[in-house]
Amino acid sequence: MAVVLGLAAMLALAGGLRAGTLYVPNYSFALPDIGTNSPYAAPELDAWQESSQPNWYVPADFGGSPWADLVGTFYNLPDFTNDMGTNNTYIDNCVGVQAAFMFAVPQVAIFQGINATFNAGKVYTLTVGLIGGGGGMADGSTLQLSLYYLDAASNMVTVALSTVTNTEANFPTATHFVDFQVQAPEVQSTNAWAGQNIGIELLATPSTNDPSQWGGYWDADNVRLVEGIYVPNYSFASPDIGTNSPYAAPEFDSWEESPQPDWYVPADFGGSPWADLMGTFYNLPNFTNAMGTNSTYIDNCVGVQAAFLFAVPQVAIFQDYDSVGGTNTVPDHAFDATFNVGKGYTLTVGLIGGGGDMPDGSTFQLGLYYLDASNNMNTVAATTVTNTVENFPTDTQFVDFQVQVPGVRPTDPWAGQNIGIQLLATPNFNYPNQWGGFWDADNVRLMETTALNLANPALTNGQMQFTVQSEPGVVFQVLATTNLSLPASNWTSLAILTNITGSLSYVDQSAAIGPRFYLAQPLPQ
């Protein structure tokens, strides 16, 4: 899509997508740059505020360490040596060359309020890379990740939190950050935090009553905050089939099941009703009931339930604004997101293939759709997932797969239409030997993204300027040409930039005569 600006320029829309990322200042603790001439670590952090020294903390009782020295930034380069010694625990997935440290002492914390608000109908997921166990930290010492808002009296009020425990299982190595998350559920318009600015806090929480849990330090990096669209029953937690029910049950809330096709005759499939080919199962370690023991506990399941779908053609679950889920007889309209112009959409689903001796090569489809005027389901984008050992090396961990819709244009037939989500088994209809077994599914996430776009063009003192809009952190190059018929590979590259905040002003300072055309092109990261 392009917009022609008189005879001066053309600004083009390019389709680079990322998840609905919100800008977190100094998310990788790169600022200030403590440099190779500074000590290996320094008690300095830009953008983040440090917790105040509590009354009980007396530096003389802690080796003379000032409270401010218990948090800060450290340098991370392989074999880096300075007057503090050599960094022999290089962290291989650190973003940049610096990260943060926090001592495992009660009330040690860093926090910040960002320029984003808790919006009704959205969910928020905070992800932080952590390493525990530093400096001889005790097993069982804890750290808390939280999202908060400030009330009218500027008190910090927690919206959602997650506790991370230092164990060998959680942190098998000191050289690789492990991601941990906390999610704020769907924001209701009646919530006290609706419309309030979002706050992020990392807080050391060793037991205040057990000083043996104190000491050592946490490393932290790559703080990410994503705003998502609420998907009802995204983790298949409802209805609660309970420990007194069978291990699995053909029940879903919010999701509608595909109707039984004419060709399906239950007697030809061991008497199984069509409705039994999809449902919810219970996931707890060593869970045992009348159906036996769950020997394949899924360790990254969200909650204690997930979904199953048998690998039989046309077995599917879906939901949209008008779908009828669970025991409802009419739509509840709980899922009311729409395809908005200028936005892109990313659907992510955790899957496990191969269940019940599913054949290799059997397939599954993730899809986004809309309903036309005749209520026909029209696919906007779809991704096919194939059951292979490479895709699913274990049956005890969900693997994420995605489908993306690029920037919605005003002329797209789905523009303004309600979004639909479908999970569909697609073994080859003509080869029944590809049928059988089952897929597991969990954690259905839908993100609205800002497509890479050029806006607000202006000609000032003979120089073209405009604003680049995208998701925060997108790396792109600005291209220009005087001949619109040339392929983009033959355009002139003017600059390679990172749109840190999501909105970046650009001025073309090169000498240009006559009409000139501009394009922003995303680059791989």
C-alpha positions in Angstrom: 0.0 0.0 0.0 1.4 3.4 -0.8 0.4 7.0 -0.3 1.5 9.6 -2.9 2.4 13.0 -1.5 1.9 15.5 -4.3 5.0 15.5 -6.5 7.5 15.3 -3.6 7.5 11.8 -2.3 5.7 8.5 -1.7 5.6 6.8 1.7 5.1 3.0 1.5 3.7 0.6 4.1 6.0 -2.4 4.7 4.8 -5.5 6.6 7.3 -6.3 9.4 5.6 -7.8 12.4 6.5 -8.5 16.0 4.4 -9.3 18.9 2.5 -6.4 20.6 5.6 -5.3 22.4 5.5 -2.3 24.8 8.6 -0.2 25.2 10.5 -0.8 28.4 13.2 1.8 28.9 16.7 0.2 29.5 15.1 -3.2 29.1 18.6 -4.8 28.6 20.4 -2.7 31.3 22.7 -1.3 28.6 22.7 2.2 30.3 24.7 3.6 31.6 27.6 2.1 29.8 30.0 1.1 32.6 32.7 0.5 30.0 35.7 -1.7 30.0 37.7 0.8 32.0 35.2 0.7 34.9 35.0 -2.1 37.5 33.4 -5.4 36.4 30.2 -4.2 38.1 28.8 -0.8 39.2 25.7 0.2 41.3 24.2 2.1 38.4 20.9 1.7 36.5 19.3 4.2 34.1 15.4 4.3 33.9 15.0 1.9 36.8 14.4 3.2 40.4 16.0 1.3 43.3 14.0 0.5 46.4 14.6 2.7 49.5 16.9 1.4 52.3 14.7 -0.1 55.0 15.1 0.9 58.6 16.4 -2.6 59.6 19.3 -2.4 57.2 22.5 -1.3 58.9 25.5 -1.3 56.4 28.0 -2.1 59.2 26.1 -5.4 59.8 26.5 -6.3 56.1 30.2 -5.9 55.7 29.9 -2.1 55.3 28.0 -2.4 52.0 25.7 0.6 51.3 22.2 -0.3 50.4 22.6 1.2 46.9 25.4 -1.2 46.1 23.0 -4.2 46.3 21.7 -3.6 42.8 23.4 -2.5 39.7 24.9 -3.4 36.3 27.7 -5.8 35.4 29.8 -6.3 32.2 29.4 -9.5 30.2 32.0 -10.3 27.6 33.9 -13.6 27.1 37.2 -13.6 28.8 36.8 -9.9 29.8 39.5 -8.9 32.3 39.9 -5.7 34.3 41.1 -4.7 37.7 38.3 -6.7 39.2 39.5 -9.9 37.6 38.3 -12.1 34.7 34.7 -12.8 33.8 34.8 -16.6 33.6 31.0 -17.1 33.6 30.1 -15.5 30.3 26.4 -15.5 29.7 25.8 -16.7 26.1 22.3 -15.3 25.6 22.8 -11.8 27.2 21.2 -9.0 25.2 24.2 -6.7 24.5 27.2 -6.7 26.9 25.6 -5.7 30.2 23.0 -7.1 32.5 21.6 -6.3 36.0 22.4 -7.9 39.4 20.3 -7.9 42.5 21.5 -9.3 45.9 19.2 -11.8 47.6 18.4 -9.6 50.6 14.8 -8.8 51.6 13.3 -5.7 50.0 16.1 -5.3 47.4 14.2 -4.2 44.3 14.2 -2.3 41.0 11.1 -0.9 39.5 9.8 1.5 36.9 6.5 2.9 35.6 6.4 2.9 31.8 4.5 5.0 29.3 1.7 2.5 28.7 -1.6 1.8 30.4 -3.6 -1.2 31.4 -6.3 -1.2 28.7 -9.7 -2.9 29.0 -10.0 -6.1 27.1 -6.2 -6.7 27.0 -3.9 -9.1 28.8 -0.3 -8.3 29.7 2.7 -10.7 29.9 6.0 -9.7 31.5 9.0 -11.9 30.6 12.4 -11.5 32.3 15.6 -13.5 31.7 17.0 -14.6 35.1 19.9 -16.6 36.5 19.8 -17.6 40.2 22.5 -19.0 42.5 25.1 -16.4 42.1 27.6 -15.8 44.9 26.6 -19.0 46.7 22.9 -18.1 46.9 21.0 -20.6 49.0 18.6 -23.1 47.3 15.1 -22.0 47.9 15.8 -18.3 47.9 13.1 -16.5 45.9 12.6 -13.5 43.6 9.3 -11.9 42.6 8.3 -10.5 39.2 5.2 -8.3 39.3 3.1 -5.8 37.4 1.6 -3.0 39.4 -0.1 0.4 39.3 0.0 3.5 41.6 -3.1 4.4 43.4 -4.2 8.0 44.2 -1.9 8.1 47.2 1.1 6.8 45.0 1.0 3.4 46.7 2.3 0.5 44.6 -0.7 -1.9 44.1 0.2 -5.3 42.7 -1.9 -6.5 39.7 -0.2 -9.8 39.1 2.9 -11.5 40.4 5.0 -14.6 40.0 7.6 -16.1 42.3 10.8 -17.6 41.0 12.7 -20.1 43.2 16.5 -20.7 43.1 16.8 -24.4 42.4 19.2 -26.5 40.3 16.3 -27.5 38.1 15.3 -23.9 37.4 18.9 -22.8 36.8 21.1 -25.7 35.6 23.8 -23.3 34.5 25.2 -19.8 35.4 25.9 -19.1 31.7 22.4 -18.9 30.2 19.4 -16.7 31.1 16.1 -18.6 31.7 12.9 -16.8 30.9 10.2 -16.5 33.6 6.8 -14.8 33.1 3.9 -13.2 35.0 0.6 -12.5 33.2 -2.0 -10.0 34.2 -5.4 -11.4 33.2 -7.9 -9.6 31.0 -8.4 -6.1 32.2 -12.0 -5.3 33.0 -13.3 -1.7 32.6 -14.3 -1.9 36.3 -10.8 -2.9 37.5 -9.1 -0.3 39.6 -6.0 -0.5 37.4 -7.9 0.0 34.1 -6.4 3.0 32.4 -3.6 3.3 34.9 0.0 3.4 34.0 1.8 0.0 34.0 4.6 -0.6 36.5 7.2 -3.4 36.5 9.0 -4.6 39.6 11.8 -7.1 40.3 12.0 -7.8 44.0 14.2 -10.1 46.0 12.0 -12.1 48.5 14.2 -14.5 50.6 12.4 -15.3 53.8 12.6 -12.4 56.2 12.6 -14.9 59.1 15.4 -17.1 57.8 18.6 -15.1 57.2 20.2 -18.3 55.9 18.3 -17.7 52.7 19.9 -14.3 52.4 23.0 -13.6 50.3 24.3 -14.3 46.8 22.7 -12.5 43.9 20.4 -12.8 40.9 21.3 -11.8 37.4 18.5 -10.2 35.2 18.3 -9.2 31.5 15.9 -8.6 28.6 12.8 -7.3 30.3 9.9 -7.7 27.8 6.2 -6.6 28.2 3.6 -7.7 25.7 0.0 -6.5 25.4 -2.3 -9.2 24.0 -5.9 -9.6 23.0 -7.9 -11.6 25.5 -8.8 -15.1 24.2 -11.5 -16.6 26.4 -10.4 -19.9 28.0 -7.0 -19.6 26.3 -5.5 -22.3 28.6 -8.5 -24.6 28.5 -8.9 -24.3 32.3 -12.7 -24.2 32.0 -14.7 -26.2 32.9 -12.6 -27.7 35.7 -12.8 -31.4 35.0 -11.4 -32.0 38.5 -9.4 -34.8 40.1 -12.6 -36.8 40.7 -13.5 -36.8 37.0 -11.8 -39.1 34.3 -8.4 -38.1 33.1 -10.0 -36.4 30.1 -13.5 -35.2 29.2 -15.1 -34.0 25.9 -15.8 -30.5 27.4 -14.9 -27.0 26.5 -16.0 -23.6 27.6 -15.9 -20.7 25.1 -14.7 -22.9 22.2 -17.2 -24.4 19.7 -16.6 -27.9 18.3 -16.8 -28.6 14.6 -20.0 -30.4 13.6 -20.0 -34.1 12.8 -19.5 -34.5 9.0 -21.7 -36.8 7.0 -19.0 -39.3 6.3 -18.3 -39.9 10.0 -20.1 -43.0 11.3 -19.3 -43.7 14.9 -19.7 -47.5 14.5 -16.8 -47.4 12.0 -14.6 -45.7 14.6 -15.0 -48.0 17.6 -18.3 -46.4 18.5 -16.7 -43.1 19.5 -19.1 -40.2 19.2 -17.8 -37.3 17.2 -17.9 -35.0 20.2 -15.5 -37.3 22.1 -12.7 -36.6 19.5 -11.9 -33.2 21.2 -11.9 -32.1 24.8 -9.9 -31.3 27.9 -7.4 -33.4 29.9 -5.9 -33.1 33.3 -2.1 -32.5 33.6 -0.5 -33.0 37.0 2.8 -34.8 37.8 2.0 -38.4 38.8 -1.7 -37.7 38.7 -3.7 -41.0 39.1 -7.4 -41.7 38.9 -9.7 -44.3 37.5 -8.2 -43.8 34.0 -4.7 -44.6 35.3 -1.5 -42.5 35.9 -0.4 -39.5 33.9 3.1 -40.6 33.0 3.7 -37.8 30.5 3.4 -34.7 32.6 3.8 -31.6 30.5 6.1 -29.3 32.4 5.2 -26.0 30.6 1.5 -26.4 30.6 -0.4 -23.2 31.7 -2.4 -24.3 34.7 -3.4 -28.0 35.1 -5.5 -28.5 32.0 -5.0 -28.5 28.3 -6.9 -29.5 25.1 -6.8 -32.6 23.0 -7.9 -33.1 19.3 -7.8 -36.4 17.6 -6.0 -36.6 14.2 -9.2 -37.2 12.2 -10.1 -34.9 9.3 -12.4 -32.0 10.2 -11.9 -32.3 13.9 -11.6 -28.7 15.1 -12.4 -26.2 17.7 -12.9 -22.5 17.0 -14.2 -19.3 18.5 -15.3 -15.9 17.2 -17.8 -13.2 18.2 -20.8 -15.5 17.2 -19.5 -18.9 18.2 -21.4 -21.0 20.8 -19.1 -22.6 23.3 -19.5 -25.1 26.2 -23.1 -25.7 27.3 -24.3 -22.4 25.9 -27.2 -22.3 23.4 -26.5 -18.8 22.2 -23.3 -16.8 21.6 -21.9 -14.9 24.7 -19.9 -12.5 22.4 -17.0 -12.7 24.9 -14.4 -12.8 22.1 -15.0 -9.5 20.4 -11.6 -8.5 18.8 -11.6 -7.1 15.2 -9.1 -6.9 12.4 -8.1 -3.2 12.6 -6.7 -1.2 9.7 -2.9 -0.7 10.0 -2.5 -3.5 12.5 -1.1 -7.0 12.2 -2.0 -10.1 14.2 0.0 -13.0 15.6 -1.6 -16.1 16.8 0.6 -18.4 19.0 -0.4 -21.8 20.2 1.5 -24.4 22.2 1.3 -27.9 20.6 2.4 -31.4 21.1 2.1 -34.0 18.3 2.5 -37.7 18.2 0.1 -38.6 21.0 -1.5 -42.1 20.8 0.9 -43.3 18.1 0.0 -40.6 15.7 1.7 -41.3 12.3 4.6 -39.2 11.2 3.5 -36.7 8.6 0.0 -36.1 10.0 -0.8 -32.4 10.0 -2.6 -29.7 12.0 -3.6 -26.2 11.0 -3.7 -23.0 13.0 -5.9 -20.4 11.4 -7.3 -16.9 11.7 -10.6 -16.2 9.9 -13.6 -13.9 9.6 -17.2 -14.6 8.9 -18.7 -13.1 5.7 -22.3 -11.9 5.3 -23.4 -15.4 4.8 -21.6 -16.7 8.0 -19.1 -18.6 5.9 -15.7 -19.0 7.6 -13.1 -17.3 5.4 -9.4 -17.9 6.2 -7.2 -14.8 6.4 -4.0 -16.7 7.3 -3.1 -20.3 8.3 0.0 -22.3 9.3 0.3 -26.0 8.8 2.2 -28.0 11.5 3.5 -31.5 10.7 4.0 -34.3 13.2 7.8 -35.1 13.1 10.4 -36.0 15.6 12.2 -32.8 14.8 9.1 -30.7 15.6 8.2 -32.7 18.7 11.3 -34.3 20.2 9.4 -34.9 23.5 5.8 -35.3 24.6 6.4 -33.5 27.9 6.8 -29.9 26.6 4.6 -27.8 24.4 6.2 -26.2 21.4 5.0 -22.8 20.1 3.8 -22.4 16.6 2.5 -19.2 15.0 0.4 -17.8 12.2 0.6 -14.1 11.2 -1.6 -11.6 9.4 0.4 -8.6 8.0 -0.8 -5.1 8.3 -4.6 -4.9 7.5 -5.4 -2.6 4.6 -8.7 -0.6 4.3 -9.5 -2.6 1.1 -9.1 -6.0 2.8 -12.5 -7.8 3.1 -11.6 -8.7 6.7 -10.9 -5.1 7.7 -13.2 -4.2 10.6 -14.5 -7.8 10.8 -14.5 -9.9 14.0 -11.5 -12.2 14.4 -11.9 -15.9 14.5 -9.4 -18.5 15.7 -9.5 -22.2 14.5 -7.5 -25.2 15.6 -8.0 -27.9 12.9 -6.7 -31.5 12.5 -5.8 -31.9 8.8 -4.5 -35.5 8.1 -4.8 -36.4 4.4 -8.5 -37.3 3.8 -7.5 -39.8 1.1 -5.0 -41.6 3.3 -6.6 -43.0 6.4 -3.2 -44.4 7.5 -2.4 -40.8 8.4 -5.4 -40.7 10.8 -5.4 -41.5 14.5 -3.6 -40.4 17.6 -4.1 -37.0 19.0 -2.7 -33.5 19.3 -2.4 -31.6 22.6 -2.9 -27.8 22.6 -2.5 -25.1 25.2 -1.9 -21.3 25.8 -3.6 -19.7 22.9 -2.3 -16.2 22.5 -3.4 -13.4 20.1 -1.3 -10.3 19.7 -2.2 -7.1 17.9 0.9 -5.5 16.3 1.7 -2.2 14.6 2.8 -2.8 11.0 5.9 -0.9 9.8 4.4 2.3 8.5 5.6 5.8 7.3 3.4 8.7 8.5 3.2 12.5 9.0 5.2 13.5 5.9 6.4 17.1 5.6 8.8 19.1 3.4 10.8 21.6 5.5 13.6 23.7 4.1 13.8 21.4 1.1 14.2 18.3 3.2 11.7 15.5 3.5 10.8 14.3 7.0 8.4 11.7 8.3 7.6 9.4 11.2 8.3 5.7 11.2 5.8 3.8 13.2 6.3 0.1 14.2 6.6 -2.2 17.2 9.3 -1.0 19.6 12.7 -2.4 18.8 12.1 -3.0 15.1 15.3 -2.6 13.0 14.7 -1.2 9.5 16.4 0.5 6.6 15.1 3.6 4.8 15.3 3.3 1.0 14.8 6.0 -1.6 14.6 6.2 -5.4 13.7 8.7 -8.1 12.4 5.9 -10.3 9.4 4.1 -8.8 9.6 1.3 -11.5 12.9 0.0 -10.1 12.8 -3.0 -7.8 13.5 -2.3 -4.1 16.9 -4.1 -4.5 18.0 -1.2 -6.7 16.8 1.6 -4.4 19.4 3.6 -2.4 19.8 2.8 1.3 19.8 6.0 3.2 20.0 4.7 6.8 19.6 1.6 9.0 17.8 2.5 12.2 16.2 0.9 15.3 12.8 2.2 16.3 13.4 1.9 20.0 10.1 3.4 21.3 7.8 2.5 18.3 7.7 6.1 16.8 10.9 7.5 15.2 11.3 10.8 13.3 13.5 10.7 10.2 14.9 13.6 8.1 16.4 12.9 4.7 19.5 15.1 4.7 20.8 13.9 1.4 20.8 16.1 -1.7 17.7 15.2 -3.7 16.4 16.9 -6.8 12.9 16.4 -8.1 10.4 13.7 -7.0 11.7 11.1 -4.6 10.1 8.0 -3.3 10.7 6.4 0.2 10.3 2.9 1.6 10.9 1.5 5.1 12.0 -2.2 4.9 12.3 -4.4 8.1 15.6 -6.2 8.6 16.1 -9.6 10.3 17.2 -9.5 14.0 
